[in-house]
Each structure stands twice: as C-alpha cells, then as structure tokens.
Amino acid sequence: MTQKRTPSRKPLRHDSNRDGMVRKLHVGRKQLGLEDADYRALLQRVTGKTSSTQCSEGELDLILKEMKRVGFKTSRPSGKPWVRKVYALWDEMGPLLRSAGTREALRAYVMRMTRVSAPEFLDEPAARKVIEGLKAWKIRLESGDV
C-alpha cells in the first residue's frame, strides 16, 4: 500500500530583500519629513494600500521609485568601520555644535586634521586621528570648556 502524501505546509518565508525595502521606505519617510498621514497617502496613491506590510515587493519598489522622484536620496553605508565611527561621533556632537553638525562642517574638520577631503576617503590611521580628535572635542563640549 502506498501512503497518500499530504502537501507540507511550509512556513511563510521571511524575505530579507523585502525587509530591506521596508527599511528603506522608513528611511525615506524620515528623510523627506513625511508625517504619518502624508506617508500613508503616498502609499495609497501609488499602490492603493495604506500599509507597507500589505504591499508586494513590486509595490514596494514602486513606492521607493516615487519617493526617489520627490527627493529621497539613498546612500550605501560605508564598508569601512572607521568611517561609520566618524559619522556616529559627529552625529552625537551635532546638537552641541554651532554648525548643528552639518556634513560640510565635518568635511572641513577632516580636511583640517588630515588634508583629506571627506571621511569616506580616510585610511584607518588617519581616521583614528580624526576619531580621537572628535572624542576629545566632544568631552570639551560636554564639560563646557569650549
């Protein structure tokens, strides 16, 4: 006798590409300064749905394209951990600085310290110099010595 095979129920796959797209949507929402109602209106206009969790990958791609059309700029994180550290320190210092921590001010600081035009072009030893300088500067700002 042969046994009748029942179709196996596979758990729904948690697709990392879809998750990444949803994360990009939320980054875009923040970058564009969209309130919740505006964000949901954009979703409704593009896909007919009011939540990104209801959207397929194709619909998420359409939403991302629309966000890019209205000004969302995507950027890839640096593969260099020292560059990410420079940006993290600078972002922490932002509220304490007169320049409010603009990227232009960071580039000027890096140029003064290392003669390199932007943090992305730093090698590890030069980045270490910048990181230590930022740490010392942050301590001075927090203590009120500057």
ABEGO torsion letter per residue (X at the ends): XBBBBBBBBBBBBBBAAAAAAAAAAAAAAAAAGBBAAAAAAAAAAAAGBABAAABBAAAAAAAAAAAAAAGBBBBBBBABAAAAAAAAAAAAAAAABAAGGBAAAAAAAAAAAAGBABAAABBAAAAAAAAAAAAAAAAAAAAGAX
